[in-house]
Amino acid sequence: MRILAIFIVITFFFAPLSAVARDKSYCGELANAFGPFDYMDRFSHQKDLNIVETYHFTSNVEDLISGQSGSLGSDLNYTLRAWPNHHRALASLVKYSIREKSTHIRGLKWPIECYFDRAIRMNKEDAQVRSIYSAFLSHRGRNKEALAQLEVAADLEPDNATVLYNLGLLYFKQKNYEKASHYAEKAYALNYPLPGLRNKLIQVGKWRGSAPGKSGK
């Protein structure tokens, strides 16, 4: 939830992204000298994960302060080649792209979107990757594509309150208040803590649930 919350409050939009041939010929094979490892199965490869997070994905790299073994871009690139669907590294990559106002960053082997193509190829069932990718697309103004990725995430994890909440926000943005309210109700039924979406729906007279303070949510 912490990862996704970062993106909800940012409203900066970039210029349209150039078309990317999203396939392995453009974005590279997953085969790597070290890995690739599936982040969803990270507890089975803890030693390999520790190596990467000690020498490449340190807290300074994650927080975009400084590189560890090279530049920020090269350390993120190494991490995501070894662990293509490393959730926190992908989140940092998106924040770095926002900060640099670019999808082509020094030290990265491919454009930003290629790393999501590779992450999805690594594990198509990884809902967190779809959620982070959705945030990336949304901040680039590609709302239909963002919605599609988040719908996949919701199908993969139907009881993930954060995914449902963010899906409701995207539908609200499109003024589809019926679906926005539907997903809001589902998120709050799972005890999602932030009232923002409910308040938005109340303001436009589209909230169908109990008033704040009456339902305990």
Buried (B, 14 or more C-beta within 10 A) or exposed (E): EEBBEBBBEEEEEBEEBEEBEBEEEEBBEBEBEEBBBBBBEBEEBEEBBEEBBEEBBBEEBBEBEEBBEBBBBBBBBBBBBBBBBBBBBBBBBBBBBBEBEBBEBEBBBBBBBBBBBBBBBBBEEBBBBBBBBBBBBBBBEBBEBBBBBBBBBBEBBEEBBBBBBBBBBBBBBEEBBEBBBBBBBBBBBBEBEBEBBBEBBBEEEBBEBEEEEEEEB
